[in-house]
Amino acid sequence: MKNTIKNSKKGILMVIMFTTMLSFANESSLFKIKNEATRTSLTLLNVKQGNLLSVKDVNGIVLYKEFMQKSGNYTKGFDLTALPDGNYIFELEKDLEINTIPFTVNSNTVLFDKEKETTVFKPMFIVKDDMVMVSKLDLKEEPVNIKIYFLGNYSEELMHSESIENTKAIHKAYKLTGLKYGGYRIVCQFGGKEFTKIINI
């Protein structure tokens, strides 16, 4: 039996959690910044245990990371003036979204630009039997690439690839045939980020 992937023609509804995600998109800032001489106090509102806070440089190199130990509001002081001059971001990765807070260090001065704050919504993968549903909210309508690989014995084969543009809400359903012969790796790429879902029986 040949392993193939087909776009589902069935009427599968992909409404799960999108209403919640749209409400997130309209929320005001989820953090507060207080700058002092050599200390920046960061307060994150309504975090959940397990959320990941990182500080990254312009090349995406992680300089600091911390998993939230409890849910609620989080406050911590950072000496950002010790960083070399350049551009950086605070990144908070949640269950459904990634918030970035950009800042610049210049001559021991730390500057935040609230207009450059971003929220990126992560894709959702829902698996039911031999179907996988991929949903993605993208208010900026950036290109999203979806690739599906069949995982055989010690190798993988690209079975499907597509690029989706100019779409705020992506809803795709794929039928995965041949699951009993191996697994699948679903890859969703956008904005320099990559998210993967492995599917096995």
C-alpha positions as CSV (number, residue, x, y, z in Angstrom):
1,M,0.0,0.0,0.0
2,K,1.4,3.3,-1.1
3,N,1.6,6.0,1.6
4,T,-0.3,9.1,0.3
5,I,-1.7,12.2,1.8
6,K,-4.9,13.7,0.6
7,N,-6.5,17.0,1.5
8,S,-9.8,16.1,3.2
9,K,-12.9,17.1,1.2
10,K,-15.1,16.3,4.2
11,G,-16.8,19.1,6.1
12,I,-14.5,19.2,9.1
13,L,-15.2,22.2,11.4
14,M,-12.1,24.0,12.7
15,V,-13.6,26.4,15.2
16,I,-11.8,25.0,18.3
17,M,-10.1,27.7,20.4
18,F,-10.0,30.3,17.6
19,T,-12.5,32.5,19.4
20,T,-10.2,32.5,22.3
21,M,-7.2,33.3,20.2
22,L,-9.0,36.2,18.5
23,S,-9.9,37.6,21.9
24,F,-6.2,37.5,22.9
25,A,-5.4,39.5,19.8
26,N,-7.5,42.4,21.0
27,E,-6.1,42.5,24.6
28,S,-3.9,45.3,25.8
29,S,-0.3,44.9,26.8
30,L,0.3,41.8,29.0
31,F,3.4,43.2,30.7
32,K,4.8,46.3,32.5
33,I,8.3,47.7,32.3
34,K,10.0,49.9,34.9
35,N,13.4,51.3,34.0
36,E,15.8,52.5,36.7
37,A,19.5,53.5,36.5
38,T,20.9,49.9,36.3
39,R,17.9,47.8,36.8
40,T,14.9,47.0,34.6
41,S,11.9,45.6,36.4
42,L,9.7,43.3,34.1
43,T,6.2,42.4,35.2
44,L,4.3,39.8,33.2
45,L,0.6,39.6,33.7
46,N,-1.4,36.3,33.9
47,V,1.4,33.9,33.1
48,K,0.9,30.2,33.5
49,Q,3.2,27.6,35.1
50,G,5.4,26.2,32.4
51,N,5.5,29.4,30.2
52,L,9.0,30.1,29.0
53,L,10.6,33.6,29.3
54,S,13.8,34.2,27.3
55,V,16.1,37.0,26.4
56,K,17.5,36.8,22.9
57,D,19.9,38.8,20.8
58,V,19.3,40.0,17.2
59,N,20.6,36.6,15.9
60,G,18.1,34.6,18.0
61,I,20.8,33.4,20.4
62,V,19.3,32.7,23.9
63,L,21.1,34.7,26.6
64,Y,18.7,33.8,29.4
65,K,15.7,31.6,29.9
66,E,13.4,30.7,32.8
67,F,10.3,28.6,33.0
68,M,7.5,30.1,35.1
69,Q,7.2,28.2,38.3
70,K,3.7,29.3,39.2
71,S,0.7,30.9,37.5
72,G,-0.3,34.6,38.1
73,N,1.8,37.7,37.8
74,Y,5.6,37.5,37.5
75,T,8.0,40.3,38.4
76,K,11.8,40.2,38.2
77,G,14.6,42.7,37.9
78,F,17.3,42.5,35.2
79,D,20.5,44.4,34.8
80,L,20.3,44.9,31.0
81,T,22.9,47.6,31.0
82,A,25.5,44.8,31.3
83,L,24.7,43.7,27.7
84,P,26.8,44.9,24.8
85,D,25.2,47.7,22.7
86,G,22.6,46.2,20.3
87,N,19.1,45.0,19.8
88,Y,17.4,42.3,22.0
89,I,14.0,40.9,22.8
90,F,12.2,39.5,25.8
91,E,10.2,36.5,24.5
92,L,7.4,34.9,26.4
93,E,6.2,31.6,25.0
94,K,2.7,30.5,26.1
95,D,0.5,27.6,25.1
96,L,-1.0,29.3,22.1
97,E,1.1,32.4,21.4
98,I,4.5,34.0,21.6
99,N,4.9,37.6,22.9
100,T,8.0,39.6,22.0
101,I,9.2,42.7,23.8
102,P,12.0,44.4,21.8
103,F,14.6,46.6,23.5
104,T,17.8,48.4,22.6
105,V,21.0,48.8,24.7
106,N,23.0,51.9,23.9
107,S,25.8,53.2,26.1
108,N,24.4,51.6,29.2
109,T,20.9,53.0,28.4
110,V,18.0,50.6,27.9
111,L,15.1,51.7,25.6
112,F,11.9,49.9,25.0
113,D,9.7,50.6,21.9
114,K,6.1,49.5,22.7
115,E,5.1,50.0,19.1
116,K,7.3,47.1,18.1
117,E,5.8,44.6,20.5
118,T,4.5,41.6,18.7
119,T,2.2,38.6,19.3
120,V,2.6,35.5,17.1
121,F,0.0,32.8,17.3
122,K,1.3,29.2,17.3
123,P,-0.3,26.6,15.0
124,M,-2.7,24.0,16.5
125,F,-2.4,20.4,15.5
126,I,-5.5,18.2,16.2
127,V,-5.2,14.5,15.4
128,K,-8.3,12.2,15.1
129,D,-7.8,8.7,13.7
130,D,-6.0,9.1,10.4
131,M,-6.8,12.9,10.1
132,V,-4.7,15.8,11.1
133,M,-6.1,19.3,11.3
134,V,-3.8,22.3,11.2
135,S,-5.1,25.7,12.3
136,K,-3.2,29.0,12.4
137,L,-4.3,32.5,13.2
138,D,-2.1,35.1,11.4
139,L,-3.4,38.7,11.6
140,K,-0.4,39.9,9.5
141,E,-1.2,37.4,6.8
142,E,2.5,36.3,6.5
143,P,3.3,33.3,4.3
144,V,2.9,30.0,6.2
145,N,4.6,26.8,4.9
146,I,3.2,23.4,5.7
147,K,5.2,20.3,5.0
148,I,4.2,16.7,5.8
149,Y,6.8,13.9,5.9
150,F,6.2,10.2,6.1
151,L,8.5,8.5,8.7
152,G,9.6,5.1,7.6
153,N,12.4,2.9,8.8
154,Y,15.4,5.1,9.3
155,S,14.3,7.6,6.7
156,E,11.6,10.2,5.9
157,E,9.9,11.2,2.7
158,L,8.3,14.5,1.9
159,M,4.7,13.7,1.0
160,H,3.1,17.2,0.8
161,S,4.2,20.8,0.8
162,E,2.2,24.0,0.4
163,S,2.6,27.7,1.0
164,I,-0.4,29.8,2.2
165,E,-0.4,33.5,1.9
166,N,-2.8,36.5,2.5
167,T,-5.0,34.5,4.9
168,K,-5.8,35.5,8.5
169,A,-7.2,32.2,9.6
170,I,-5.8,29.0,8.2
171,H,-7.8,25.8,8.5
172,K,-6.4,22.7,6.8
173,A,-7.3,19.0,7.1
174,Y,-5.2,16.2,5.8
175,K,-5.8,12.4,5.6
176,L,-2.8,10.4,6.5
177,T,-2.9,7.0,4.9
178,G,-0.5,4.3,5.7
179,L,-0.2,5.2,9.4
180,K,0.2,1.5,10.3
181,Y,3.4,1.4,8.2
182,G,5.0,4.4,9.9
183,G,4.5,7.8,11.4
184,Y,4.3,11.4,10.1
185,R,6.0,14.6,10.9
186,I,4.0,17.8,10.3
187,V,6.0,21.0,10.0
188,C,4.6,24.5,10.1
189,Q,7.0,27.3,9.3
190,F,6.4,31.1,9.4
191,G,8.2,34.2,10.4
192,G,11.5,32.4,10.9
193,K,9.9,30.0,13.4
194,E,9.2,26.3,13.0
195,F,6.7,24.1,14.8
196,T,6.5,20.3,14.5
197,K,4.0,17.6,15.3
198,I,5.0,13.9,15.3
199,I,2.1,11.5,14.6
200,N,2.3,7.8,15.3
201,I,-0.3,5.1,16.0
